[in-house]
Amino acid sequence: MYDKEKIIVLKFGSSVLRDESDLPRAVHEIYRWWRQGAQVLVVTSAFGNTTEQLLQRAESICARPERSALAALLATGEAASSALLSLALNRAGIPAKVLDPAQAGLLTAGGTMDADLIAVDVARLRGELRKAVVVLPGFIGRGENGNTYSTRSRRLGFLCTVSSASTERSVRSAQRCGWNLRQ
């Protein structure tokens, strides 16, 4: 039996989730860990070339899209794939919960299109993981002003912090990185 306190983090990028037809394969991989009793945290990218399509659509309307509107638009790709994966998990009998960046406490700082993740609500994630597979949209967070920010740097280091077996170790690790993790 798997250590139920250990958190498995699975990242499904756009090369794996090309479209909805790839959802059963992702569900199977998640189920493989979940049936062993692991807590599973899933991060999704937008399907296939959705991000590129959204960029093209924005640029067809405006040659130089306003950055906060563009970040909000791009976030819809990750939000859609997260929601659809959660629906597929529920259909397979696997309890799943989608958390948006605000619910997960994904706080960012920096530029609208290249922000850095600076805080994560570890306690909220751990609490939700005890009840269900948690699905997070990747590469987006919320600024202190409440606006959507894109973490285009593709940094997922916070997941290592969340997946540490000990919250105390998580906090020490995060502090070394200069992060402020809310407990």
Helices and strands as residue ranges (DSSP letters): E 7-12, G 20-22, H 23-34, E 39-44, H 50-61, H 67-91, E 96-98, E 107-109, E 116-119, H 122-129, E 133-137, E 140-143, E 148-150, H 157-162, H 167-176
